[in-house]
Amino acid sequence: MDAPPAPEFTRRLRARGLGRSYRRVRALQGVDLDVSAGESVALLGPNGSGKTTLLSILAGVGRRDEGTVEWTDHVARAVGWVPQHPAVYSRLTTRENLLLFAGLEGSVEPGARAGELLRTADLTEFADRRAGELSTGTLQRLNFAVALAGRPSVLLLDEPTGTVSPDQRRRLWEWLERMRADEGLALVFSTQSVDEASRHADRILVLAEGRPVFEGTSGDLLTAHGRPGDPSDDLAGSAFLRLIEATSRAAS
């Protein structure tokens, strides 16, 4: 029996039929997505599959040619955007970056909000260090903190752990999972790691050549595309590759 739909009041955003073209190239077509409070959704797919294009449309920084994006009234456009490359000012200190973005997001007391973000992201010891002098992992934490300056209800992340070390990756995910649990923050993140998607997402949306080709849990992916007795240690990864290969053959 199918699970009943999530109550309307829990939904944060609803996207239908999203499409984007660059000249004659269809970068995205026919993508639907619902995201609810506290939920984590992984966008999985090879390079050029449309993950970043979809995230940029949801963030409002990319144009869509087709489709709609709707937000529930009480969280209208409350979105935080974490691009793959940190979007901070390298000559400003960590604190100055947070003050600036808190002010741009309309904070009544940007100083207090900056202090709160320094503590939340464990950046207090780096408060007076220029962003350009931070390590890769610490800079990514600042990138996250900037995205949280406007108190978003949905955080959009483009391959958030692709450039950080394993210990920093674990630290970032512990932080994100805590905010999901404590604040009901919803996450939509892109990744090329099936393991990361399986560990940290409630649901996976697989894109191939701009089109959605699978949506469900990692268990659903195994059921649909896994093979009994597969010798690989990475069963979910093997199922994902099998899905992509089948999609490529069907398109050729």
C-alpha positions in Angstrom: 0.0 0.0 0.0 1.3 3.4 -0.9 2.1 5.8 1.9 -0.4 8.7 2.2 0.8 12.1 0.9 2.6 14.4 3.3 0.2 16.9 5.0 0.2 20.2 3.1 1.4 22.2 6.1 4.7 20.2 6.2 5.6 21.0 2.6 8.2 23.7 2.0 8.4 23.9 -1.8 6.8 22.2 -4.8 8.3 22.3 -8.3 6.5 21.0 -11.4 7.7 20.5 -15.0 11.0 22.4 -14.6 12.9 22.9 -17.9 15.9 24.8 -19.0 17.6 25.1 -22.4 20.9 26.6 -23.5 20.6 27.4 -27.1 19.8 24.0 -28.6 20.8 21.9 -25.5 18.1 20.8 -23.2 19.9 21.0 -19.8 16.7 20.2 -17.8 13.3 18.9 -18.7 10.2 17.7 -16.9 11.5 17.7 -13.4 9.1 17.5 -10.5 10.1 17.9 -6.8 8.4 18.2 -3.5 10.4 19.0 -0.3 9.0 19.0 3.2 10.2 20.2 6.6 13.1 18.3 8.0 13.5 16.2 4.8 16.7 15.6 3.0 16.7 15.0 -0.8 19.8 14.0 -2.8 20.2 14.9 -6.4 22.3 12.1 -7.9 23.7 11.9 -11.4 26.8 12.1 -13.6 28.5 15.3 -14.6 26.2 17.3 -17.0 23.0 15.6 -15.7 21.4 18.9 -14.7 21.9 18.8 -10.9 23.4 22.3 -10.6 20.9 23.7 -13.1 18.0 22.4 -11.0 19.5 23.8 -7.7 20.1 27.2 -9.2 16.5 27.4 -10.4 15.2 26.4 -7.0 17.5 29.0 -5.4 16.1 31.7 -7.7 19.5 32.5 -9.2 19.0 30.5 -12.4 16.2 31.1 -15.0 13.7 28.4 -15.9 12.1 28.2 -19.3 9.3 25.9 -18.3 7.5 24.9 -15.1 6.7 26.4 -11.7 8.2 26.6 -8.3 5.8 27.3 -5.4 6.5 27.9 -1.7 4.0 27.5 1.1 2.9 30.9 2.4 4.6 30.9 5.7 8.1 30.1 4.3 7.8 32.0 1.0 11.2 31.9 -0.7 13.0 31.2 2.6 15.9 29.5 0.8 19.6 29.3 1.5 22.0 28.7 -1.4 25.4 26.9 -0.9 27.2 27.0 -4.3 30.0 24.5 -5.1 32.6 27.3 -4.9 32.3 29.5 -1.8 30.6 32.8 -2.5 32.3 35.0 0.1 34.7 38.0 0.1 38.2 36.8 0.5 39.6 40.1 1.8 36.9 40.3 4.5 37.3 38.5 7.8 34.9 35.7 8.7 33.0 38.0 11.0 32.8 40.8 8.4 31.4 38.4 5.8 28.7 37.2 8.2 27.9 40.8 9.2 27.6 41.8 5.6 25.3 38.9 4.6 23.2 39.2 7.7 22.6 42.8 6.8 21.8 42.0 3.2 19.2 39.4 4.4 17.5 42.1 6.4 18.6 41.1 9.9 17.5 43.7 12.5 20.6 43.1 14.5 23.3 41.8 12.1 26.0 41.8 14.7 24.0 39.5 16.9 23.1 37.3 14.0 26.8 37.1 12.9 27.8 36.1 16.4 25.1 33.4 16.4 26.4 32.1 13.1 30.0 32.0 14.3 28.9 29.8 17.2 26.6 27.6 15.1 29.3 26.9 12.5 32.1 26.6 15.1 33.9 29.5 13.5 34.5 31.7 16.6 38.3 31.1 16.7 38.4 32.2 13.0 36.2 35.3 13.5 39.0 37.8 12.8 40.8 35.8 10.1 40.4 36.8 6.5 38.3 34.4 4.4 41.1 34.0 1.9 43.4 32.6 4.7 41.0 29.9 5.8 41.5 26.2 5.1 39.2 24.5 2.6 37.0 22.9 5.2 36.7 26.0 7.4 35.9 28.1 4.3 33.2 25.7 3.4 31.7 26.1 6.9 31.7 29.9 6.3 30.0 29.2 3.0 27.3 27.3 4.9 27.0 30.0 7.6 26.5 32.7 4.9 23.7 30.6 3.4 22.0 30.5 6.8 22.1 34.2 7.5 18.5 34.7 6.4 17.2 31.8 8.5 16.1 29.7 5.5 13.6 26.8 5.8 15.2 25.1 2.8 19.0 24.8 2.2 20.2 24.0 -1.3 23.7 22.6 -1.6 25.7 21.9 -4.7 28.2 19.1 -4.0 28.8 20.4 -0.5 31.6 18.0 0.5 33.3 17.5 -2.8 36.4 19.4 -1.8 36.8 18.7 1.9 38.6 16.0 3.8 36.8 13.0 5.4 36.9 14.4 8.9 35.5 17.8 7.7 32.9 15.9 5.7 31.7 14.1 8.8 31.7 17.3 10.8 29.6 19.1 8.1 27.1 16.3 8.0 26.8 16.2 11.8 26.0 19.9 11.7 23.4 19.6 9.0 21.7 16.6 10.6 21.5 18.5 13.9 19.8 21.4 12.1 17.3 19.0 10.4 16.4 17.5 13.7 16.3 20.7 15.9 15.0 23.3 13.4 13.2 21.3 10.7 15.6 22.6 8.1 15.0 20.9 4.7 18.0 19.9 2.6 18.3 19.4 -1.2 21.9 18.5 -2.1 23.7 17.3 -5.2 26.3 14.7 -5.1 28.1 12.2 -7.3 28.5 9.8 -4.4 25.9 7.1 -4.1 27.1 6.3 -0.6 26.7 10.0 0.5 23.2 10.0 -0.9 22.3 6.7 0.8 23.6 7.9 4.2 22.2 11.4 4.3 19.1 11.5 2.1 15.5 10.4 2.9 14.9 10.3 -0.9 17.1 10.2 -4.0 16.2 11.9 -7.3 18.5 10.6 -10.2 18.9 12.8 -13.2 20.4 11.7 -16.5 20.8 14.1 -19.4 18.6 16.6 -17.7 15.7 14.2 -17.2 14.5 12.5 -14.0 15.0 8.7 -14.3 14.4 7.5 -10.8 13.0 8.8 -7.5 12.9 6.8 -4.2 15.0 5.6 -1.4 18.4 3.8 -1.8 16.5 0.6 -0.9 14.2 1.3 -3.8 17.2 1.8 -6.1 18.6 -1.6 -5.1 15.2 -3.3 -5.5 14.7 -1.8 -9.0 18.3 -2.0 -10.4 20.3 -4.3 -8.1 21.2 -7.8 -8.9 21.1 -10.7 -6.4 24.6 -12.0 -5.8 26.3 -8.9 -7.2 29.9 -9.3 -6.1 30.5 -5.6 -5.7 30.9 -4.3 -2.1 29.1 -1.1 -3.2 25.7 -2.6 -4.1 23.9 0.8 -4.3 26.7 2.2 -6.5 26.4 -0.8 -8.8 22.7 -0.4 -9.1 23.1 3.3 -9.8 25.6 2.6 -12.6 23.3 0.0 -14.1 20.4 2.5 -14.1 22.6 5.2 -15.9 23.9 2.6 -18.4 20.3 1.4 -19.2 19.2 5.0 -19.6 22.0 5.8 -21.9 21.3 2.7 -24.1 17.6 3.6 -24.3 18.5 7.2 -25.4 20.9 6.1 -28.1 
